[in-house]
């Protein structure tokens, strides 16, 4: 029991450190964003503008990583004892609507196969983070001309949320580590931090749900994510 308590204290200290460090870094990152915006107004050579664009990309990635670290710290704590109800269908429609421009820019067909009104024991903010991370991951790994299909429905006392894409799927060697923080896999694309799936799993664990990833039947035909959340 003493050993378990020491481990718990150690993990609590680690979570606080990550959260505090990410929070403290927000201010200098914001300052860097402002300075790069000011530099855009300056008379720069083409080489200078190319370097500025690279700098902005790096700052954007760092800012996204900090936000993901703060989210991870928030949902990495003890499972909440209260059970707020969230309208998952409403939240999911909002997230899909927000991501439609991203999908259109990539020429990816993003839409619903099935959606039903459902309540789940998670607050709307957590549902938004869960949906956005899974959909963002699917869009990032789906090539131009592909599609991302979303479904949400009730089944046997649970709410089922699925996301299917037409990307390259996950190599068998990556499955054991896919939920580890910062693990981006051998086929990583874009500017992901490797925290999205880890955060999604922690949110789902708060309501005693489950998440499963599986490659679709044909090799290289895409990935299917299946989330099950108990309704009570």
C-alpha positions as CSV (number, residue, x, y, z in Angstrom):
1,X,0.0,0.0,0.0
2,X,2.8,2.4,0.8
3,X,4.5,1.6,-2.5
4,X,1.2,2.3,-4.4
5,X,0.8,5.6,-2.5
6,X,4.3,6.6,-3.5
7,X,3.6,5.8,-7.1
8,X,0.3,7.8,-7.0
9,X,2.1,10.8,-5.5
10,X,4.8,10.6,-8.1
11,X,2.3,10.5,-11.0
12,X,0.4,13.4,-9.4
13,X,3.6,15.4,-9.2
14,X,4.4,14.6,-12.9
15,X,0.9,15.7,-14.0
16,X,1.2,19.0,-12.1
17,X,4.7,19.6,-13.6
18,X,3.4,19.1,-17.1
19,X,0.4,21.3,-16.6
20,X,2.4,24.1,-14.9
21,X,5.2,24.0,-17.5
22,X,2.7,24.1,-20.4
23,X,0.7,26.9,-18.7
24,X,3.9,29.0,-18.1
25,X,5.0,28.6,-21.7
26,X,1.7,30.0,-23.1
27,X,2.8,33.6,-22.5
28,X,6.1,33.5,-24.3
29,X,4.5,31.6,-27.2
30,X,1.8,34.3,-27.5
31,X,4.5,37.0,-27.5
32,X,6.3,35.2,-30.3
33,X,3.0,35.0,-32.3
34,X,2.6,38.8,-31.9
35,X,6.2,39.4,-33.0
36,X,5.9,37.3,-36.1
37,X,2.7,39.2,-37.0
38,X,4.6,42.5,-36.6
39,X,7.4,41.2,-38.8
40,X,5.0,40.5,-41.6
41,X,4.5,44.2,-41.9
42,X,8.2,44.8,-42.4
43,X,10.0,45.1,-45.7
44,X,11.6,41.6,-46.0
45,X,13.4,39.9,-48.8
46,X,11.9,36.7,-50.2
47,X,14.4,34.7,-48.2
48,X,13.4,36.5,-45.1
49,X,9.7,35.8,-45.7
50,X,10.5,32.1,-46.3
51,X,12.3,32.0,-43.0
52,X,9.4,33.8,-41.3
53,X,6.9,31.3,-42.7
54,X,9.1,28.5,-41.2
55,X,9.2,30.3,-37.9
56,X,5.4,30.7,-37.8
57,X,4.9,27.0,-38.6
58,X,7.2,26.1,-35.7
59,X,5.4,28.4,-33.3
60,X,2.0,27.1,-34.4
61,X,3.1,23.5,-33.7
62,X,4.5,24.4,-30.3
63,X,1.3,26.2,-29.4
64,X,-0.8,23.2,-30.4
65,X,1.5,20.9,-28.4
66,X,1.1,23.1,-25.3
67,X,-2.7,23.0,-25.6
68,X,-2.6,19.2,-25.9
69,X,-0.4,18.9,-22.9
70,X,-2.8,21.0,-20.8
71,X,-5.7,18.9,-22.0
72,X,-3.8,15.7,-21.2
73,X,-3.1,16.9,-17.7
74,X,-6.7,17.8,-17.2
75,X,-8.0,14.4,-18.2
76,X,-5.2,12.4,-16.7
77,X,-6.4,12.8,-13.2
78,X,-8.8,10.8,-11.1
79,X,-12.1,9.8,-12.8
80,X,-14.8,12.2,-11.9
81,X,-17.4,10.9,-9.5
82,X,-20.2,13.1,-10.8
83,X,-21.8,12.3,-14.1
84,X,-22.8,15.4,-16.1
85,X,-24.8,14.6,-19.2
86,X,-23.7,15.9,-22.6
87,X,-25.6,15.9,-25.9
88,X,-23.1,14.1,-27.9
89,X,-25.0,14.4,-31.2
90,X,-25.2,18.2,-30.9
91,X,-21.5,18.5,-30.0
92,X,-20.5,16.1,-32.8
93,X,-22.4,18.2,-35.4
94,X,-20.7,21.3,-34.3
95,X,-17.2,19.7,-34.5
96,X,-17.9,18.3,-38.0
97,X,-19.2,21.7,-39.1
98,X,-16.0,23.4,-37.8
99,X,-13.8,20.8,-39.6
100,X,-15.6,20.9,-42.9
101,X,-13.3,23.7,-44.3
102,X,-10.3,21.6,-43.4
103,X,-11.7,18.6,-45.2
104,X,-12.7,20.7,-48.3
105,X,-9.2,22.1,-48.5
106,X,-7.8,18.6,-48.6
107,X,-10.6,17.4,-51.0
108,X,-11.8,14.9,-48.4
109,X,-15.4,14.0,-48.1
110,X,-16.3,14.4,-44.4
111,X,-19.9,13.5,-43.3
112,X,-22.3,11.4,-41.3
113,X,-23.4,7.9,-42.1
114,X,-25.7,7.8,-39.1
115,X,-26.4,10.1,-36.2
116,X,-29.0,9.8,-33.4
117,X,-29.8,12.0,-30.4
118,X,-27.9,10.6,-27.5
119,X,-26.9,11.7,-24.0
120,X,-23.6,10.4,-22.4
121,X,-22.1,10.9,-18.9
122,X,-19.4,13.4,-20.1
123,X,-19.4,17.2,-20.1
124,X,-19.7,18.9,-23.5
125,X,-16.1,20.2,-23.3
126,X,-14.7,16.7,-23.0
127,X,-16.9,15.5,-25.8
128,X,-15.7,18.3,-28.0
129,X,-12.0,17.4,-27.3
130,X,-12.8,13.7,-27.9
131,X,-14.5,14.3,-31.2
132,X,-12.1,16.8,-32.5
133,X,-9.0,14.7,-31.7
134,X,-10.4,11.6,-33.4
135,X,-11.7,13.5,-36.5
136,X,-8.5,15.6,-36.8
137,X,-6.5,12.4,-36.7
138,X,-8.6,10.8,-39.5
139,X,-8.5,13.9,-41.7
140,X,-4.7,14.2,-41.3
141,X,-4.2,10.6,-42.5
142,X,-6.7,10.6,-45.3
143,X,-5.3,11.5,-48.7
144,X,-7.0,13.9,-51.2
145,X,-10.1,12.3,-52.8
146,X,-10.7,10.1,-49.7
147,X,-13.5,10.2,-47.2
148,X,-14.1,10.2,-43.5
149,X,-17.4,8.7,-42.3
150,X,-18.8,9.4,-38.9
151,X,-21.6,7.5,-37.0
152,X,-23.2,8.0,-33.6
153,X,-26.0,5.8,-32.3
154,X,-27.3,3.9,-29.3
155,X,-26.8,0.1,-29.0
156,X,-27.5,-2.3,-26.2
157,X,-27.2,0.2,-23.4
158,X,-24.2,2.0,-24.8
159,X,-23.5,4.9,-27.2
160,X,-21.4,3.9,-30.1
161,X,-19.2,6.5,-31.9
162,X,-17.3,5.5,-35.0
163,X,-14.9,7.2,-37.3
164,X,-13.8,5.5,-40.5
165,X,-11.2,6.9,-43.0
166,X,-9.7,5.8,-46.2
167,X,-6.1,6.4,-45.2
168,X,-3.3,3.8,-45.1
169,X,-4.3,2.4,-41.7
170,X,-1.9,1.5,-38.8
171,X,1.0,-0.9,-39.2
172,X,0.7,-4.0,-37.0
173,X,3.9,-3.1,-35.2
174,X,2.4,0.2,-34.1
175,X,-0.8,-1.1,-32.4
176,X,0.8,-1.8,-29.1
177,X,2.1,1.7,-28.7
178,X,-0.6,3.7,-30.5
179,X,-2.1,5.2,-27.3
180,X,1.2,6.2,-25.8
181,X,1.7,9.9,-25.3
182,X,3.9,11.5,-28.1
183,X,3.9,8.3,-30.2
184,X,3.1,9.4,-33.8
185,X,3.6,6.0,-35.5
186,X,5.7,5.1,-38.4
187,X,3.3,6.6,-40.9
188,X,2.7,10.0,-39.2
189,X,1.6,12.9,-41.3
190,X,1.1,16.6,-40.7
191,X,1.9,18.5,-37.5
192,X,0.3,16.1,-35.0
193,X,1.8,16.0,-31.5
194,X,1.2,12.3,-30.8
195,X,-1.2,13.2,-27.9
196,X,-4.6,13.1,-29.6
197,X,-5.3,9.4,-29.1
198,X,-3.9,9.4,-25.6
199,X,-6.2,12.2,-24.6
200,X,-9.1,10.5,-26.3
201,X,-8.6,7.3,-24.3
202,X,-8.3,9.2,-21.0
203,X,-11.5,11.0,-21.6
204,X,-13.3,7.7,-22.4
205,X,-11.9,6.1,-19.3
206,X,-13.5,8.8,-17.2
207,X,-16.9,7.3,-18.0
208,X,-15.7,3.7,-18.1
209,X,-16.0,3.5,-21.8
210,X,-13.7,1.8,-24.4
211,X,-11.9,2.7,-27.6
212,X,-10.7,0.2,-30.3
213,X,-8.8,0.9,-33.4
214,X,-8.8,-1.6,-36.3
215,X,-7.6,-1.6,-39.9
216,X,-10.4,-2.1,-42.4
217,X,-10.5,-5.5,-44.2
218,X,-8.6,-4.6,-47.3
219,X,-4.9,-3.8,-46.8
220,X,-4.3,0.0,-46.9
221,X,-8.0,0.7,-47.1
222,X,-8.2,2.8,-44.0
223,X,-8.8,2.8,-40.2
224,X,-11.9,2.3,-38.1
225,X,-12.1,3.8,-34.6
226,X,-14.9,2.4,-32.4
227,X,-15.8,4.2,-29.1
228,X,-18.3,2.7,-26.7
229,X,-19.6,4.8,-23.8
230,X,-22.1,3.4,-21.2
231,X,-25.3,5.5,-21.2
232,X,-25.5,5.4,-17.3
